[in-house]
């Protein structure tokens, strides 16, 4: 069964289907770069090196929340997703957490088990692409992640200080947002049209 359709998520007031994209990153010196999402097959997609930066989507569908990510490392690209449990959702903050990550592209995540050269065989992996609506659930690993977003002007800003305090990203030097947060970047999300 597809985990995305069966896992339970806390109810929140927001039942609309919505999608956010990490469209802007800013350095500590407030030098910002903006990025454009990519479409493929009537859906949003992540491509390994187009653009050559970490990318993120937050998808809200049928009152369930998902984070879809792309991380670029010196040794390759990892993509995946997680269904999130809502901790807080009010006018100022969105706080959500997960302890299970589904990897969809790249070498199998090796947290706690050494290097692994086997490749995750999700749909379109040979094209270095992941369609964000696929929710491939053939491989997962345990890792706790808590994400705190500040709501402002209909946008979401990831609170990297809070994220980096959690033990899993801190102790394992890894996580969906570890790379951008360890570089002290500010990550802004804006709502984009649902496909």
C-alpha positions as CSV (number, residue, x, y, z in Angstrom):
1,X,0.0,0.0,0.0
2,X,1.1,3.5,-0.7
3,X,2.1,5.0,2.7
4,X,1.1,8.5,1.5
5,X,-2.5,7.5,1.3
6,X,-2.7,5.5,4.5
7,X,-0.7,7.2,7.3
8,X,-2.5,9.3,9.9
9,X,-1.8,13.0,10.3
10,X,-3.1,15.4,12.9
11,X,-6.1,17.4,11.9
12,X,-5.6,21.1,11.3
13,X,-7.8,24.0,10.3
14,X,-6.3,24.1,6.8
15,X,-8.0,21.6,4.6
16,X,-7.2,23.3,1.2
17,X,-4.9,21.5,-1.2
18,X,-1.8,23.7,-1.3
19,X,1.8,23.5,-2.5
20,X,4.8,25.6,-1.5
21,X,8.1,25.8,-3.2
22,X,11.5,26.9,-1.8
23,X,11.8,29.8,-4.2
24,X,14.4,31.9,-2.4
25,X,17.6,31.4,-0.4
26,X,19.5,34.2,1.4
27,X,22.9,34.3,3.1
28,X,23.7,35.8,6.4
29,X,24.8,39.0,4.5
30,X,21.3,39.0,3.0
31,X,22.5,38.1,-0.5
32,X,19.5,36.3,-2.0
33,X,19.0,34.0,-5.0
34,X,15.6,33.1,-6.4
35,X,14.7,29.9,-8.1
36,X,11.9,28.6,-10.3
37,X,10.1,25.3,-9.9
38,X,10.1,22.7,-12.6
39,X,7.1,21.0,-14.2
40,X,7.1,17.6,-15.9
41,X,4.2,15.2,-16.8
42,X,1.5,17.6,-15.5
43,X,3.2,17.6,-12.1
44,X,6.1,19.4,-10.3
45,X,9.4,17.6,-10.6
46,X,12.9,17.5,-9.1
47,X,15.8,17.0,-11.5
48,X,19.2,16.1,-10.1
49,X,21.2,19.2,-11.2
50,X,18.5,21.5,-12.7
51,X,18.9,23.8,-10.9
52,X,22.2,22.7,-9.1
53,X,20.9,23.6,-5.7
54,X,18.9,21.9,-2.9
55,X,15.2,22.2,-3.5
56,X,12.1,21.6,-1.4
57,X,8.3,21.4,-1.7
58,X,5.7,21.4,1.0
59,X,2.5,19.7,-0.2
60,X,-0.8,19.8,1.6
61,X,-3.4,17.4,0.2
62,X,-6.5,16.2,1.9
63,X,-5.4,17.6,5.2
64,X,-2.1,15.7,5.1
65,X,1.3,17.4,5.0
66,X,4.3,16.3,3.1
67,X,7.9,17.6,2.5
68,X,9.6,16.6,-0.7
69,X,13.3,17.4,-0.9
70,X,16.4,17.3,-3.1
71,X,19.9,17.5,-1.5
72,X,23.1,17.8,-3.5
73,X,26.3,16.4,-2.1
74,X,29.8,16.2,-3.5
75,X,29.2,12.5,-4.0
76,X,25.8,12.8,-5.7
77,X,22.1,13.7,-5.3
78,X,19.5,12.4,-2.8
79,X,15.8,13.0,-3.1
80,X,12.9,11.9,-0.9
81,X,9.9,12.8,1.0
82,X,8.2,12.5,4.4
83,X,4.7,12.7,5.7
84,X,4.6,15.2,8.5
85,X,2.7,15.3,11.7
86,X,1.4,18.7,12.6
87,X,2.6,20.0,16.1
88,X,1.4,23.6,15.7
89,X,-0.4,25.4,13.0
90,X,-1.5,29.0,13.8
91,X,-1.3,32.4,12.2
92,X,2.4,32.8,13.1
93,X,3.9,29.4,12.9
94,X,3.7,26.0,11.3
95,X,5.6,23.3,13.2
96,X,5.7,19.7,12.0
97,X,7.7,16.6,12.6
98,X,8.5,13.2,11.3
99,X,10.6,10.2,12.2
100,X,10.5,8.4,8.8
101,X,12.0,9.5,5.5
102,X,11.2,7.8,2.2
103,X,14.2,8.1,-0.2
104,X,13.3,8.2,-3.9
105,X,16.6,8.9,-5.7
106,X,20.3,8.4,-5.0
107,X,22.4,5.8,-3.1
108,X,20.6,4.2,-0.2
109,X,20.9,6.5,2.8
110,X,23.7,5.1,5.0
111,X,22.9,6.8,8.4
112,X,24.3,4.5,11.1
113,X,25.3,1.7,8.7
114,X,28.3,2.9,6.7
115,X,28.6,3.6,3.0
116,X,26.2,2.0,0.6
117,X,26.6,2.1,-3.2
118,X,23.3,0.5,-4.1
119,X,20.9,2.8,-5.9
120,X,17.2,3.5,-5.0
121,X,15.2,2.2,-8.0
122,X,12.2,4.5,-8.0
123,X,10.3,5.4,-11.1
124,X,12.3,7.7,-13.5
125,X,15.5,7.3,-11.4
126,X,17.5,6.6,-14.6
127,X,16.5,10.0,-15.8
128,X,17.8,11.6,-12.5
129,X,14.2,12.8,-12.0
130,X,11.5,12.5,-9.4
131,X,7.9,13.5,-9.9
132,X,6.7,14.8,-6.6
133,X,3.3,13.2,-6.8
134,X,4.8,9.7,-7.1
135,X,5.3,9.1,-3.4
136,X,7.6,6.1,-4.0
137,X,7.8,4.2,-0.7
138,X,10.1,1.3,-1.6
139,X,12.8,2.4,0.8
140,X,12.7,4.3,4.0
141,X,15.0,5.1,7.0
142,X,14.3,6.4,10.5
143,X,15.4,9.9,11.3
144,X,13.6,12.4,13.5
145,X,13.2,15.8,12.0
146,X,11.2,18.8,13.4
147,X,10.6,21.7,11.1
148,X,9.5,25.1,12.4
149,X,8.3,27.6,9.8
150,X,7.5,31.3,10.5
151,X,4.5,32.6,8.6
152,X,4.9,36.1,7.1
153,X,3.2,37.8,4.1
154,X,1.7,34.5,2.9
155,X,5.2,32.9,2.9
156,X,7.0,30.4,5.1
157,X,10.5,30.9,6.4
158,X,12.3,27.9,7.8
159,X,13.7,28.4,11.3
160,X,17.2,26.9,10.8
161,X,18.3,27.6,14.4
162,X,15.5,25.4,15.8
163,X,16.2,22.7,13.2
164,X,19.9,22.5,14.0
165,X,19.2,22.0,17.7
166,X,17.5,18.6,17.1
167,X,19.7,15.6,17.8
168,X,19.3,13.6,14.6
169,X,20.4,16.3,12.2
170,X,23.0,17.6,14.7
171,X,24.6,14.2,15.6
172,X,24.4,12.6,12.2
173,X,25.3,15.6,10.2
174,X,22.4,14.9,7.9
175,X,18.7,15.7,7.3
176,X,16.4,17.1,4.7
177,X,17.5,20.7,5.5
178,X,20.9,20.0,7.1
179,X,23.0,21.3,4.3
180,X,21.2,24.7,3.9
181,X,20.8,25.2,7.6
182,X,24.4,24.3,8.4
183,X,25.4,27.1,6.0
184,X,23.1,29.5,7.9
185,X,21.0,30.2,4.8
186,X,17.4,31.5,5.1
187,X,15.0,29.4,3.0
188,X,11.7,31.0,1.9
189,X,8.7,29.2,0.6
190,X,5.8,30.6,-1.4
191,X,2.6,29.1,-2.6
192,X,2.5,28.0,-6.2
193,X,-0.4,26.8,-8.3
194,X,-1.6,23.3,-7.6
195,X,-1.3,20.9,-10.6
